[in-house]
Amino acid sequence: QVQLQESGGGSVVAGGSLKLSCQASGFTYSEYCLGWFRQAPGKEREGVAFIDSAGSTSYADSMKGRFTLSQDNVKNTLYLQMNNLKPEDTAMYYCAAARVTYFGCSYWFRRRPDLSYWGQGTQVTVSS
């Protein structure tokens, strides 16, 4: 049974940093894509970043240079280091996992996040 548990959200002032964690269990890392999505009130869910089964990372354009994705395979934990946070980064952040398919992790992240297992989310609030 796939389980994802996020932590690390909070409130910061613009320019500050937060590090989100996603404790994963119930699946084999090498068989799954992992990523972060976010959703702000009144807005659609958007992808933040993902890591594929080979450990390669990819970021949404607005997060490049500010956010860094990493994973600890021993602890089965995915991390999202967020620096230089902006008020527009305020959202509920969700960890997601999906089994790797023929189409690859990028396809899942950009086209089929509905196929994901989801955590319960962690709130990030950035004030100006």
C-alpha positions as MATLAB code, in Angstrom:
seq = 'QVQLQESGGGSVVAGGSLKLSCQASGFTYSEYCLGWFRQAPGKEREGVAFIDSAGSTSYADSMKGRFTLSQDNVKNTLYLQMNNLKPEDTAMYYCAAARVTYFGCSYWFRRRPDLSYWGQGTQVTVSS';
ca = [
       0.000    0.000    0.000;
       1.527    3.283   -1.128;
       1.670    5.878    1.624;
       3.039    9.404    1.436;
       3.396   11.699    4.447;
       4.441   15.326    3.955;
       5.917   17.622    6.567;
       7.900   20.832    6.791;
       5.375   23.428    5.729;
       4.930   26.667    7.597;
       4.817   30.446    7.375;
       7.761   32.521    6.212;
       8.446   36.035    5.037;
       9.230   36.587    1.360;
      12.826   35.684    0.634;
      12.844   32.974    3.246;
      13.322   29.229    2.892;
      11.525   26.035    3.781;
      12.366   22.373    3.291;
       9.494   19.985    2.719;
       9.796   16.279    3.345;
       7.781   13.376    2.012;
       8.130   10.065    3.816;
       7.232    7.303    1.385;
       6.397    3.657    2.002;
       4.750    0.696    0.351;
       6.549    0.734   -2.976;
       9.939    0.375   -4.623;
      11.561    3.692   -5.526;
      12.998    2.393   -8.772;
       9.503    1.567  -10.047;
       7.901    4.946   -9.348;
       8.008    8.582  -10.364;
       7.947   10.996   -7.433;
       7.089   14.640   -7.370;
       5.552   17.681   -5.746;
       2.451   19.538   -6.785;
       0.800   22.560   -5.259;
      -2.603   24.150   -5.222;
      -3.476   27.642   -4.094;
      -7.035   28.643   -3.142;
      -9.110   29.244   -6.237;
      -6.397   28.018   -8.576;
      -5.724   24.816  -10.430;
      -3.186   22.335   -9.210;
       0.235   22.823  -10.748;
       3.324   20.717  -10.907;
       6.368   21.872   -8.972;
       9.066   19.278   -9.658;
       9.565   15.574  -10.167;
      12.295   12.974   -9.980;
      12.337    9.898  -12.147;
      13.400    6.371  -11.295;
      16.975    7.123  -12.431;
      17.228   10.111  -10.097;
      16.955   12.819  -12.736;
      15.025   15.901  -11.698;
      12.889   18.383  -13.562;
      11.262   21.626  -12.429;
       8.451   23.882  -13.476;
       9.856   27.049  -15.019;
       8.843   29.352  -12.170;
      10.675   27.157   -9.653;
      13.943   26.714  -11.514;
      16.866   28.124   -9.572;
      14.844   28.477   -6.375;
      13.650   24.952   -5.610;
      15.766   21.816   -5.343;
      14.484   18.266   -5.275;
      16.441   15.470   -3.632;
      15.827   12.062   -2.150;
      17.301    9.844    0.504;
      16.863    6.265   -0.620;
      17.860    4.887    2.771;
      15.196    6.909    4.567;
      12.715    6.596    1.661;
      12.224   10.332    1.844;
      11.789   12.936   -0.858;
      12.791   16.519   -0.102;
      11.935   19.867   -1.637;
      14.245   22.689   -0.635;
      12.559   26.003   -1.384;
      14.629   29.182   -1.331;
      13.814   32.803   -2.078;
      10.144   32.131   -1.481;
       7.600   34.548   -2.892;
       4.023   35.302   -1.827;
       2.819   33.570   -5.003;
       4.370   30.341   -3.703;
       1.667   30.236   -1.038;
      -0.246   26.984   -1.521;
      -0.905   23.530   -0.197;
       1.979   21.342   -1.330;
       1.344   17.695   -2.097;
       3.743   14.832   -2.539;
       2.765   12.438   -5.326;
       3.905    9.079   -6.640;
       3.024    7.127   -9.746;
       4.243    3.859  -11.172;
       6.616    4.300  -14.074;
       4.997    3.516  -17.404;
       6.139    3.343  -21.011;
       5.422    7.056  -21.363;
       7.834    8.052  -18.604;
       7.716   10.347  -15.612;
       7.601   13.571  -17.586;
       4.349   12.478  -19.237;
       2.886   11.613  -15.848;
       3.965   14.922  -14.339;
       2.711   17.116  -17.151;
      -0.277   15.197  -18.469;
      -1.502   12.556  -16.036;
      -1.040   13.577  -12.395;
      -4.517   12.121  -11.899;
      -2.815    8.713  -11.891;
      -0.952    9.592   -8.686;
      -1.002    8.441   -5.145;
      -1.180   11.543   -2.967;
      -0.151   12.642    0.482;
      -2.424   14.768    2.631;
      -0.505   17.953    1.885;
       1.432   20.526    3.861;
       0.629   24.237    3.861;
       3.187   26.830    2.814;
       2.374   30.475    3.455;
       4.664   33.279    2.309;
       3.954   36.813    3.459;
       5.245   39.958    1.824;
];
